């Protein structure tokens, strides 16, 4: 979604603001569905670590494939931050 938002230039900020909470809710729902009652105190933190690990992998792919075109995009960082905080708050 962050890449689609980047393609829209200024309108991409609105796409990131509207879609990132939904993506965070999907992350939290998927983790909740997989773990069910076997969640520990640290499940939310591990999920956030997974989100940021995926971000690092995405940035690495961006550097290799696109030459770092999307890495400096504020839209991508806004999307990841809002999705991660939404997922964390839903898991608490």
Secondary structure, 3 states (H helix, E strand, C coil): CHHHHHHCCCHHHHHHHHHHHHHHHHHHHHHHHHHCCCCCCCHHHHHHHHHHHHHHHHHHHHHHHHCCCCCCCHHHHHHHHHHHHHHHHHHC
